[in-house]
Amino acid sequence: MRFAIGREGDIVDSFTLNRMQAEQLAPFRCPTCQEMLILKEGAKRRLHFAHIHTCGRAESVTHHQDKWAVCQWLQERGYPVDQEVTIKNRRADILTNVDENLTVFEIQASPLVAEEYVARTNDYKRAGLDVIWLASGLDLKMNQSFQPWMRLELFRRHRLMTVKNGQLVRFNGFPISIKYGIGNWEVSSSVTTSPYEAYYRFNALEWTEMIRRKRMSPIYPSPKNRRLILNRLYPLGVIPALLPTACYLPLTSLWGIHIHPIEFQIVLYLNRYESPNDSVEWSIQKTCRQFGVTPTSDFSQSFHVQWKQLLNACRLSCDVTTWVLPTTYEDARRHDTRLFQGLQRLMLQSTKQSEKGVNVCQKY
């Protein structure tokens, strides 16, 4: 074992110390089971910690350090912490009690397929537990790339958490492609968040600039794009660069499917334009099937509600035939700027009203 907890409660790395330096930090405890450890060194093995009975699982250095940081973060806030807890056929990294809810923290450092994420999450739910996944070892960026399981966590909990410099940080933002999202990383003081938190931090200038680049970049003419988008736009006399601004809405619900968020909205627009009498729910499911994806019931409902809310905020109808079509590229830019700056003002106003309401409640 490489790591141990020293006398002062800090993590000790046996690979960076000699025996004399390490013994000055004794006694040592196991970070997983809290049992006493001893220093060992042999002819074939370098200095390391050991105890009589093994515990835990084989863990990378990053996974081990992040788990320790999460435990410290929870304990500082008064939450009880148990490590390596067996729950039926699963073994949870950390088990705690958050606001009377038993909650599992899973620190995921290695690649994970989306199906395994769903299976493990459902197993914990069936056992009556909430589960929070942390993406270990991410190189934090504003324009962040995400694995499919991370997108599902963003859809399910409205944010993705990780550890940076011993602190828990979380990402709030919107998908802009199958792989990337745009948003902000912030230090987290709580495990809960509002479904609208990404909108409270919505940056209209940043989003409009992203749309400008999308409009200037032609849609890649793959067979699927030709069938679903290009061959349907041209008979309408619409070129991809002059699509309605409402085809570029920031929608956090689109984390829930592995489809390009802009292409999804364009195909939904075309489906609604060609069949305006269809229900919105049917149009959403039809769009998913056209991309070869079977949506879950929670995605269809979540997207439907959020899409209608944003359209209402932008004073637009679900009847896409009433949406304004830009006639020039400059006209499209003006539409984009006007719509998303208005959306940002609305979100800022909502935030101020919410904070004012909280202050009034606290006063009384």
Secondary structure, DSSP 8 states (H G I E B T S, - for coil): --EEE-TTS-EEEGGGS-HHHHHTT-SEE-TTT--EEEEE--SSS-SEEE-SS--S----HHHHHHHHHHHHHHHHTT--EEEEEEETTEEEEEEEEETTEEEEEEEE-S---HHHHHHHHHHHHHTT-EEEEEETT----SEEE--HHHHHHHHHHSSEEEEETTEEEEEEEEE-SSSEEEEEEEE-S-S---TTHHHHT--HHHHHHHHHHHHHS-----HHHIIIIIHHHGGGT--GGG--GGGG---GGGGGSSS-HHHHHHHHHHHHHH-TTS-HHHHHHHHHHHTT----HHHHHHHHHHHHHHHHHTT--S-GGGS---SSHHHHHHHHHHHHHHHHHHHHHHHHHHHHHHHHHHH-
